[in-house]
């Protein structure tokens, strides 16, 4: 269970980066 939670927090930490990358790339 702890492993799943840490994996989830890792993915949750990546989502904002993916979103900002997806938003900024078309603008540039």
FIKOLZA-1660 file (N, C-alpha, C; in steps of 0.1 Angstrom, whole numbers, plus 5000, padded with zeros to 4 digits):
% residues 28
   i   px   py   pz ch aa at
   1 5008 4988 5000  A  X  N
   1 5000 5000 5000  A  X CA
   1 5009 5013 5000  A  X  C
   2 5019 5012 5008  A  X  N
   2 5028 5024 5009  A  X CA
   2 5035 5026 4995  A  X  C
   3 5038 5015 4988  A  X  N
   3 5044 5017 4975  A  X CA
   3 5035 5023 4965  A  X  C
   4 5022 5019 4966  A  X  N
   4 5012 5025 4956  A  X CA
   4 5011 5039 4959  A  X  C
   5 5011 5043 4972  A  X  N
   5 5009 5057 4976  A  X CA
   5 5021 5066 4971  A  X  C
   6 5033 5061 4972  A  X  N
   6 5045 5068 4967  A  X CA
   6 5044 5069 4952  A  X  C
   7 5040 5058 4946  A  X  N
   7 5039 5058 4931  A  X CA
   7 5029 5069 4927  A  X  C
   8 5018 5069 4934  A  X  N
   8 5007 5079 4930  A  X CA
   8 5012 5093 4932  A  X  C
   9 5020 5095 4943  A  X  N
   9 5025 5109 4945  A  X CA
   9 5035 5113 4935  A  X  C
  10 5043 5103 4930  A  X  N
  10 5052 5106 4920  A  X CA
  10 5045 5110 4907  A  X  C
  11 5035 5102 4903  A  X  N
  11 5027 5105 4891  A  X CA
  11 5020 5119 4893  A  X  C
  12 5014 5121 4905  A  X  N
  12 5008 5134 4907  A  X CA
  12 5018 5146 4906  A  X  C
  13 5030 5143 4910  A  X  N
  13 5040 5154 4908  A  X CA
  13 5044 5156 4894  A  X  C
  14 5043 5146 4885  A  X  N
  14 5046 5147 4871  A  X CA
  14 5035 5154 4863  A  X  C
  15 5023 5153 4867  A  X  N
  15 5012 5158 4860  A  X CA
  15 5013 5173 4857  A  X  C
  16 5016 5181 4867  A  X  N
  16 5017 5196 4864  A  X CA
  16 5028 5198 4854  A  X  C
  17 5039 5191 4855  A  X  N
  17 5050 5193 4845  A  X CA
  17 5045 5189 4831  A  X  C
  18 5038 5178 4830  A  X  N
  18 5033 5174 4816  A  X CA
  18 5023 5185 4811  A  X  C
  19 5015 5190 4820  A  X  N
  19 5005 5200 4816  A  X CA
  19 5012 5213 4811  A  X  C
  20 5021 5217 4819  A  X  N
  20 5028 5230 4816  A  X CA
  20 5036 5228 4803  A  X  C
  21 5042 5216 4801  A  X  N
  21 5050 5213 4789  A  X CA
  21 5040 5213 4777  A  X  C
  22 5028 5207 4779  A  X  N
  22 5019 5207 4768  A  X CA
  22 5013 5220 4764  A  X  C
  23 5012 5229 4775  A  X  N
  23 5007 5242 4772  A  X CA
  23 5017 5252 4766  A  X  C
  24 5029 5250 4771  A  X  N
  24 5040 5260 4767  A  X CA
  24 5046 5256 4753  A  X  C
  25 5046 5244 4750  A  X  N
  25 5052 5240 4737  A  X CA
  25 5045 5246 4725  A  X  C
  26 5032 5245 4724  A  X  N
  26 5026 5251 4712  A  X CA
  26 5028 5267 4712  A  X  C
  27 5029 5273 4723  A  X  N
  27 5030 5288 4723  A  X CA
  27 5044 5292 4718  A  X  C
  28 5054 5284 4721  A  X  N
  28 5068 5288 4717  A  X CA
  28 5070 5286 4702  A  X  C
% end
